[in-house]
Amino acid sequence: METASEAVPETAAEAPGGTAPEVPSRVPPDAAAFSSAGPLPAAPPVRKDRRVLRAVLRWTAATLVFAVAGAAAAYGVTEMRRTDVPGLATASDGRWNYPEIRFPPLPSGSPSPFAEANRANVHYADLRELLLPAPEGAKADKALRGTDGWLPKADFLDAYASKDDRDHVGRLLTDYALRHIAARGWTTPDGTHTRIYLLRFDSAAVVDAFQHDELTSWDSPNFVLRGAADVHSDASFAQVSQLDDVPRYAYTEAEPYGAEQVRQAYLMAGDTLALVVQSRKGSAPEVPFQQTVVLQSQLLG
């Protein structure tokens, strides 16, 4: 925006005779009528009412106080967790609180189980470190600790109901050259009992043959676990949650079941076969079972 002085062009060149060109007057034509009366008296200074000034200051201060208080309240609400805000608490969907899950280190120079260079899909990490940890508040199942973390084959076979099945599965484990079994179990405060078994063989091809030729059929496992008489495929399991490298075969006990309901899942993960079992008096909720199976699959993948 130009100022009054800028509105007058600079005299880049003087008029002939060395005098500057005449600048047109900005005085309006009728200004002569006022010149005869002499200069206009100066306007009297405006006295500000101190009471008005004090009122304005009080209102300004009050506005600032409310603005700061409002900003602080907004910050406090945004920083609070949803469950801490009255009326906004989200009901639990039944999932358990697991500790942070970490993949165990691999020996130097060893590939991951599903790396292109690892054609046998061998897990070079310690099998005991591939077990899912227990969730918060759970009580450990000491019977599954074994010796130095390795579970005897007889203790694993005890999971099956009949002696004939235990004998049959025992022979199969020998035929398919079982190497190790690692296991972990726990019971949560709601009474749900969880058991996880990891069985390591020589290669993924051995696990594939053992699973498909011996352990399971289309709709049910071939060998009955304790307390699980009538078991069928678990249709509630979302297919999208399955890992590409870890196929699963999940089953649940159909109603009417006995004193407790049993859920189970076999997982094929390279050279390792996993069995996840959950049971609870009355009924075994599906959400923590599916959560446990998916997390164990991720650890093996």
N, C-alpha and C positions, 0 to 999 in steps of 0.2 A: 504494500500500500504506500503510495507516495505521500510525503509530507508537504506542508505548504511551501517550504523552501525548495523542495525538489520539483514542484510544479512550475517554477520559473526557469526557463532554459538558461544554461550557462552562456556567457558571452564569448563564444569561441572566436569571434572577429568583431572588432570595434567598427563603428560607423565612420564614414569619411570625416576627417577633421579631428580624429582621435577621441571623440566622445562616444560614450556607450549609448546604444539605442534606448529610446524611451520605453520604460516598462509600463504597460497599460495598468491603470489604477483599478484596484479591486473594490473601491468604494462605490456603493450603489448610487445611481443618479440622484435620488432624493435625499442623500445624506446632507446636502447643503442646508436643509431646513433645520437640522440639529446644530449646525456650526454656530449659528447666531446666538444660541442660548448658552454657549460656553460648554465646557466639558461636563459630562454626566457625573453626578455624585457617585462615589463608590458604594457598592451594595453593602449593607450592614452585615457583620459576621453572624453566621448561624450558630446559635447557642444550642448545644446538644443537651437534652434533658438527662441528667445523671441517673435518674430512676429508670428511664428507658434503657440506658446503656447497661445498668446492672441487671435488668431483666433479661436482656439479650444474652449477656454472659452466662447467667444461670441456666437458661434454656440450652445454650451451646454445650455447657459442661454436662448437663443431664443427658443430652443426645449422645455425647461421646461415651459416657458411662454405659448407657444401654447398648451402644454399638459394640463396645469391648466385651460386655457380658454376653451378648448374643453370639459373638464370634467364638468366645471360650466355650459356650454350651455346644455350639455346632461342632467344634473340634473334639470335645469330649465324647459326643455321640458317635462321630465317625471313627474314633480310635477304639471304641468299645467293641468287643466281640458280639456277634449276633445273639448269642445265648445269654449275654449280660444285660441286654436291653429289655426291660419289662414289656411283655406283649409280643416280642419278636423272637423268642426262644424257639429253636428248631428241635422237634422231637427226634430222638435217636431212631435210626432205621434198623438197629440191631447189630451193626458192625462192631467188631472189637477194636480196641486200641493196641495196635502192635507197635513195638519199638522200631526205630529206623532200621530198614533192612539193607545190609551191605553185602556185596559179593565178595567172597573170599579171594585172596590173591592167588594167582597162578604161579607155578614154578617158573623160574627164568627160562624164556625161550619156548614155553609151552603155549599152544594155541587154545582158544576158547572151544567149547564142545561142538559148536556148529560153524566154525570157521571152514573156509573152503579147503584149507590144507589138512584138516582133521577129518579124514574120510570115514573113520570108524566112530566118529562122534563121541570120543572119550572125554570124560570129565577128569582133568588133571588136578583140579582143586581137591582138597581134603573133603571126603564125602560127609564127614561129621559136621563140617562147616556149611554144608548145603542144606541142612535142616532148618526149617522155619522156626524162629524163636517163639516162645510162648507170649501171649498177649498180657497186658497189664492186669494185675489182680489174680492171675491164674496160679494154681498150685501144681508144681511139677509132679509127674508120675515117675517115681524113683525106680519102678520095676522095669522101665524101658531104657535105663541108662547103660545097662550092660557093663562090660569091663573095658575101661579106657574109651568108652563111647561106642564100642562095637557090641552089637546084640547077637547072642548065640542063635543059631538057626532054630533050635527047639523053641525058644521064646517067641520067635516070629510065628512059627507053625501053630502055637497055642491060640492064635487069633481065629483059627478055623474051628467050626463047631464039632464035626464028627472025627473020630479017630481015623476012619477010612480016608477022609479028605486030607487030614494032616499027614498021613503016610504017603498018599499020592503026591501031594505038593512037595513033600520032602524029597521024594525020588526025582521029581522034575528039577528041583533046584540043583541036585547033584548032576543030573544029565546035562543041564544047561550051564554047568560050571560056574555056579554062584561064587563070587569072590568075597564080598563083604555085605554086612547089613548094619546100617546106622538107624537109630530110632529116637523119637522124642514124643512125650505125651504130657498132657496137663488137664486139669479140671477147672473150669471157670466158676465164679460164684453162683451162676444160675443152674449148676449141676451138669453142664455139657462136658462130656469126656472126649478128648481128642487124642488120636494116636496117628503118628506119621512114621512110615517105614520107608527107607531108601535101600534098594537092593542093586548092587553093582555087578555087572557081568563084563564079558570081554569086549563086546562091541554092540552097536545099535542093531545090527542084523540079528544077533542072538536075542535081544530084548523083543524085537518085532516078532520073531517066531514064537517065543515063549508066550507073549501076550495073545496073539491071534490064534495060535494053534492049540493052546492049553488053557489059558485062564478065563477067557470070556467068550460068550456067544453073542448073538445079535441083540438080545433084549435083557440078558442077565448074566452074572458071573457063573462060572461052572462050579465053583466051590463056595460053600455057604459059610459066612462068618458067624461067630457066636451072637445069638440074639437077633439074627436077621434071616427069618425063615422065608418070607415071600418078597423078593427083591426084583425091581424092574428099572429100566432106564429112567433117569431123572430128567423129565421134559422141561422142568423149570429153569434149567441152566441155560443162560443166554449163549448162543453160539459165538457171538461177537467177542466174548471174553476169552476164547481159546487161543493159545499161542500157536503159530504155524509150526514151530519146531517141537511142540510138546502136546501131542494128541492126548485126549482124556476120555475115559469111559466112566461116567458117573451114574450111580444107582441109588435108589432110595427104597426103603421098606414100605410096602403098601399097607393100607388099612384093611382090616383091623389088625394092628400089631400088638405085641404083648406088653410087658411092663415098660418097655422103652422102645423108641424108634431108632433105627440105625441108618446112617447115610455113609456111602463109601465111594471112592473114586480111584481108579488106576490111572497113572500118568506114565507115558512113555517119553523119556528124555535122553536120547542117545543111548549110551551104555548103561543107563540107570532106569530102573523101574520103581515107581513110587506108589505106595498105597496110603491113602488118607481115609481115616475112619472117624466119624463123630456119632455119638449116641447120647440120648438124654431120656430120663424118665418122663413118660407121657408122650412128648413129641420133640424131635430135634429140629430147631429152626433152620430154615434154608439159607438165610443171609450170611451168618458166620461160617457156615459150611462152604458156601461158594467163595466167600472172601478168602478162607484158608486155602482152598484148592488153587485159586488163581495166584495168590502170593507164592505158594510153594512152586507152582509152575514157572513163575518168573525167576525164582532163584535157580531153578534147574536149566532155564533157557539162556 
